[in-house]
């Protein structure tokens, strides 16, 4: 369910990502990797510009596994888009602390990865990267 949801989202079928993650949660509510399902739901809400819903799910993901740097980065973006700059800065600092390859040192470094088809890449630009910029991540 998790990987199918990821494929749907990055190929542009955002509306299919959340139901697949919710199904995964229902099928395996004590899954040791349940944080990934919560993260996926928050990720999709962020891309859809629903920062409040994104924060709720991303906080669930962080609470389930606070050691994952990426969740903190997504929370930083969501908090900043909600106007919660102090929380955004704290989450960005935590993402940087937990990550050992400097991925979260700049937008240029982070954006080198695969972010989906052009439509989805544009959503990442408008939400995730925009939120990280507001949280204090530099371009270079």
Long-range contacts (C-beta under 8 A, 24 or more apart in sequence): 1-27, 1-37, 2-33, 2-36, 2-37, 2-40, 5-40, 6-40, 9-40, 9-43, 9-44, 9-47, 9-116, 9-120, 10-114, 10-115, 10-116, 10-117, 10-120, 11-116, 11-117, 11-120, 12-116, 12-117, 12-119, 12-120, 14-44, 14-47, 14-48, 14-120, 14-123, 17-41, 17-43, 17-44, 18-44, 18-45, 34-64, 35-61, 35-64, 35-65, 35-68, 35-71, 36-61, 38-64, 39-68, 39-70, 39-71, 39-74, 42-74, 42-78, 43-74, 46-74, 46-77, 46-78, 46-81, 46-127, 46-128, 46-131, 47-120, 47-123, 47-124, 47-127, 47-128, 48-123, 49-81, 49-126, 49-127, 51-78, 51-79, 51-81, 51-82, 51-131, 52-82, 54-78, 55-79, 55-82, 67-98, 68-98, 69-94, 69-95, 69-96, 69-97, 69-98, 69-99, 69-103, 69-104, 70-95, 72-98, 73-104, 73-110, 73-132, 74-128, 76-131, 76-132, 76-135, 76-137, 77-127, 77-128, 77-129, 77-130, 77-131, 77-132, 77-134, 77-135, 78-131, 79-131, 79-135, 80-131, 80-132, 80-134, 80-135, 81-127, 81-130, 81-131, 81-134, 85-134, 85-135, 88-131, 88-134, 88-135, 88-136, 89-135, 89-136, 91-135, 92-132, 92-135, 92-136, 92-137, 104-137, 105-137, 105-138, 106-137, 106-138, 106-139, 106-140, 107-132, 107-133, 107-137, 107-138, 107-139, 107-140, 108-139, 108-140, 110-137
